[in-house]
Amino acid sequence: MSSCSPRELPFRLEAVRLPRAALPQSGDFAFDSDAFAAVDMAVDEHGMIASLRPSASGAGEWIGYPSLIEPHTHIDKAFTRARAYNPSQSFEGAREAIERDRATHFTFADAHLRMYRALSLAYSHGVVAVRTHIDSQPDRLEPCWKVYEQLRREWAGRLHLQAVVSLGSAKLQGEHGELLGRLAADHGALIGPVFYFDEQLEANVERAFELGERYGVDLDVHVDENNRGHANGMKAILAHLERKPFRGRMNLSHLCNLSRCPPEEIDALAARAAALDLTVISLPVANLHLQERDALHTPQWRGITAINALRQAGVSVALGGDNSQDMFVPWGALDPLVVLREAMLAAHIAAPLGEAVAMVSSAPANILRLHDTTRLHVGQLADFTLFKSHDAYAALSGDFVERLTLRRGRVVARRVWES
């Protein structure tokens, strides 16, 4: 077995620095202030982790990250930024741009090309599972649902895919809601309405849970994604669940204006969410880009949910990339480690990097019902990302010599700094 060379199987990595979030909870690992430990790891000829033990050699040249999860994206719209230009960069401008784009460009071939490219990027960045929202208004069911089904077949064994039917919550009323409930059940998908703070909010919340119960599917909703309310959607959902428990799982995505509430109210709402076992996916890049946007003024509010308060209350919080290079968000390349870096900067996440990485690995894995797929342990497939760098924070800052994505112990993607 070769030493310190992940180029061919089998191999051994000496003193690779691994984050606390990736290691078994049992084990005599010595963690530094960044919550990374030096570990000796061996990968056998079958691409399985053969041994994993504390290293006595000090820090080596490799820094490792576990399998990554993208829990909230919109690959049906990915890579449309240039052709569906949004000059105001606003949410309203994006909605206008997508209507123009759909009228002229959306075909099966176009959607397949872009959606396949999105999954290829995610795969190259070490992602093993993707949950994508798919626009599902009455006139938008095709071609993207047919493309999604084809992509599930094409990526089987490499990426686990989940889908969410996404549309304004009022459109769940009537027969279209029933159609989407059946579609979600047939595709192993979720129901994902966008809740707005209006006079129909409580009725739309009731309808979403009714459909979830009837068709036996989970919910992952866009809620409080603006700067006008104060967690009104979250409050309506909490009140409903406290009256009438839901048998499925409930995730709140975005939850932006929770952070506009007074601190004591945030803590109380977070405690109620934890008691109901709700989960939250924060979308920091998208919300930094879109919330409180005004071409004439610098925003006074970051637009990100109250991540620290939610986690301190016991709510499982994951990070997602949301839109990628489209009319809503011009940034993004389906790399959860970049999203983690931006979140730690913008949200002042109260955890060292080696623990915070759980928000792009084990936390979203739990939300997607993929339990214990991201921690590294003996007998597991050697699926992880390696950086050749002197420091964990430096690696995510772009200060690395080499980045490798490994699947079954084999390098499937490589990025090198050329001097």
N, C-alpha and C positions, 0 to 999 in steps of 0.2 A: 504494500500500500504506500503510495507516494506521500510525501510530507508537504503540507502547505501549498498544494496545487489543485484547485478545483477544475482543472481542465479536462480530466478524463477519469473514469471510474476504475477502481475504487480510489478514494483519496482521503487524506487526513488534514484538518485545519487545526493548527496549534495556536492556542490563545486568541481565537476569534472572539471579538467582543459582541455579546448578545444582550438584548434588552430584557429587563425583568418580565415584561409582558409576554415574551416569547418562550420563557423557560418554565419547566415544571415548578409548581409551587413547593414541592418537596425537593430537597437538594441543598448541599452545603456550598452555595455560590456566594462569592464575595462581591458585592456591588459597589461601584464607585458613586460619586455624587450625582452623576447623570443617570444612575440606575442601570448601568451596564456591567456585566461580569465577563472576565476572561475565561473561556471555555475551550477544552479540547474536544473536537468533534470528529468522528470517523463516519464516512459514507461508504457502504459496501458496493459490490459489483452490480447489485440490482437497483441501485439508487435509493436505498433505504438508510436511515440513520442507524448506524450500528452501535455507536457509543456516544455519550454526552456526559462529560464530567468536568469539574472545576480544574482550571489550569494552574500550574505552579510556575509558569514561564513568564508571567507579566503580560502586558498588552501586546498583541500581535499586530500584523499589518492589515487584517481584515476586520470590518465591522458588518455584522449581519442583522437583517430584519426578517421577521416571519412572513408567511403568506399574507397577502393583503386583500382586503375586501372593498369593493366600490358599492356602497349600499343605496346610493341615490344619484342617478344620472338620467339623461334624456337623449339616448343615442339616436332616436328618430329625427332629432333636429340637428345633430352634430355636423359641424363643418359647413354650415350654410352662411356664415358671417359675411363673406365677401359678396355673394350673389344676392343676399337679402339684407342690404345695408340698413342700419338703424342709426341715422345721423344724430338723434338726440341721446342715444345710449340708454334710454329710459325703458321702463316696463311697458308703458303704453306704446311707445315707438316699436318695441319688439313685437307686440301683438299685431300691429298694423303690418309689419314686415313679413310676419309668418303667413298672414292671409294672402299677401301678394305672391309669396314664394310658392305656396301650395297650389295656387291657381295655374302656375306655369311649369313647375319643376318636379313635383312629386310623382314619381313612377316607381314601379317595383325595382327596376335596375338602379335608379338613383338612390333609393332608400337602402337597398342592399349594399351598394358600394360604400356609402357613408357609415352605415351601422357596422359593417364588417371591419372597416378601418378603425372604428372606435374600439371594438373588441380586440383587434390586433394590438393597438396601443396599450390597452389595459394589460393584456397578456405579457407584453414586453416589459411592463413595469412591475411584474410580480403579482398581479391580481389573479385570484383563483375563482372569484365569484362576483357577479354583477347583478344588481337590481336596477332595471331601467323603467321609468315611467313612459307610457306611450299614449299620445293624444288619442282620445276615444270619443270625441263628439260624434253625433249621428252621421256626419258627412266625412269622418276621418278614420274610420275603422280600417280602411285599406289605403295603401298597400302595406302599412307597417306591421300589422299583426301577422300577415302571411310571411313577410320577411323575417319577423321574429321566430316563427315556427321553423323556418328553414335554417336560421342561424343556430337554433338549439341543436339541430341535427349536426350541423357542420362543426360546432365547437364541443360536441359531447366528448367527455373525457379530458378536456383541457380547461374549460370554463363552465362553472355552474351559472345558469342564467335564470333570473326571475323577472317577471314583468308586473307592472301595476297599470290598471286602467285609469287614465288621468283625464279629468274634465271638470268644468265648473260644477259645483255641488247641486245647483238647481236642476241640471240636466239629468240627474239621477231619478227625478220624479217621473212617474208614468212608465210606459212600456220600455223606453230605452234603458232605464235603470235595471229592469228585469233582464233585458238582453245582455247588459254588461255583467250582471251577476252570473248568468250562465256562461258567458265568455270567460270570466275569471275562473270559475270552477273547472271549466274544460281545459284551460291552459295552465292550471296550477298557479294562477296569478292572484293578485290582490286588488281590492277596490281602493282607489286613491283620489277622492274628490278634493277640489280646491275650495276651502270654506272662506266665504267673505263675511265681513261684519255688516250684516243688513237685517232687515226685518224677517227674512226667511231662515236665519242662521239655525235656530233651534229645530225647525222642521227639517232642514237639510241634514243636520246631525242625526236626528231620529231616523231619517230615511237611510242614511249610510249604514248605520248599525243594523237596521232591519234587513237590508240586503246581505250584509255580512253574515248574519245569523242564518238566513234562509238558505244561502248557497254554501255555507261552511267555509268562508274565506276570511283572511285577515285584512286589516285596514292599514294603510300608510297614507296619511293625508297631508296636503299642504295647508298650513294653518297660520294665521297671524303674520302673514308675509307682507307687512306694510308698516308705516310709521304713524298710522292714524289711530289705531286702537291700543288697548292695554290688555293683551292676552284674552280678548273676548271669546275667540274661538276655543282656546284651551279651557276657559271657564265653562263654556257650554258643554264641551266634551266631558269634563270632570263631573259636572252636575248630572249629566245623563248617566254616566257609568255608576255614580253613587246611588242613583235610583234603580238602575237596571243593569246588572253585570252583563258583560259580553264574553261569550265562550271563546272567541278567537283572540288574536293578539292585536294590539293597537299601537301604532307608532305615529308620533307627531314630527313632521318634517318642517324645517325652517324655524317656526316659533319665534320670529324676530322680535316682535314688540313686547314679549315678556320682559326684556331687559329695560323697557321704559317704565315698568312698574316700580313703586317704592321697594326698597330692599326687604322690608318685613313681609310685603305681599308676595314678592318673588319666593321667599323662603316657604311661606305657607302653601303656595301653589305647587312648589316643587315637592313638598312633603305629601300633598294629596296625590300627586302623580306617582310618586314612589309607592305609596300605599296601594295603588291600583295596578302596579307593575307596568306602567306605561314606559315606553322608550322614546328617545328623541334622536333625530338625525339633524345635526347642524350643517349648514351649507355656507361656510365662511367666505369663500371666494365670490360666489354669486351674490351673497347678501352685502358684502362690502362694495361690490360693483353697482348694485341696483338701488339699495335703500337710501332714501333721502337725497336722491340725485337731483341736482339743480345746477344748470350750466353756469349760473352767475355766482354761486356760493359754495364754499367748502363745507361738507357735511359736518354737523356737530354730534352726530350719533353714528356709531359703528355698524348698527344693523344686525349684529350677531346676538343670538340668544344667550341667556345667562348660563353658560356652560358650567362654570365653577359651582354656582349655587345648586344646579340640578344634580351634579355629580356628588356634591357633599350631602345632599338629601338622600342619595342612594338610587337615583335615576341613572340607568345605563344610557350614556350619550356616545353616539358615533359621529364620525365626520364623513361627509360625502362631497364629491366634486361638482354635482349638479350639471349645468349646461357646459358644453365644450365647443368653443369657437363657433357660436351661432349668434342669432340676432338678439338673444337675451344677455349672453356673456361672451365676450370675444376671447377670453382666456381659457386655459384648460387643455390637458392632454391625457386625462384619465390616469393620473399618477397620484395615488393616495399619500405618498410621502411628501409631495409638494403641498398638498392640501393640509397635511399635518403641520408642516413648517409655517404656512400662512396662518393657520388657526392659533398656533402657539404665540405667534407675534401679535396678532390682532386681538385675540380674546384673553391674553395674559393667563393661559391655562396654568392652573396651580398644581403642576406635577412635573417632575423631571422628564426628559425626552424618553427614557427607557420605560417609563410607566405610561406616558401619554400615547405611545404608539399603540396601545390597546384600543384606542378610538378608531384606528383604521385596520384593526386585525380582529381581536377576540370580541370586542363589543359589537361591531357590525355582523360578525359571524353568528352571534347569538340572536341578533335581530332577524337574520335571514334563516334562522333555525338550522344553522350549520355548526353544531356544538363541537368544541374542542378540535377544530380543524386548523388552527393557526399556531398553537403552542408546539414547540419542537420537543420531541421525545423519542426515545429509542423505539424502533419498529415503525416509525412514521416515514412517509415519503419525504425525501430531501428536497422540499419546495421552499426556497427562500431567496432573498436578495443579499448580495455582498457588495460592499464598497471597499476599495483599497484606499484608505485615508487615515490620517493621523488622529482624527477626532470625530465623534458622532455628529456634533452640531456642524462641523465643517463639511462633512459629507453631504448633509442635506442643504448646505449653502452652495453646493456646486464645487467645493474644494476637494476633489477626489481625483485619483489617477485612473481608476477603472470602476465601472459598475457592471455587475453580472447578475442576471436573472437565471436561477436554476430551477428546473423541473425534473423530478426523479434523478436529481444529482447531475443532470447534464445542463450545460449552458445553452439557453435558448435566446438570449439577447445580451448584447455587450456594448457598452459605451466607454470610449477611451479618451482621455485628455491627451491631445497631441501637442508636444512641445516644439 
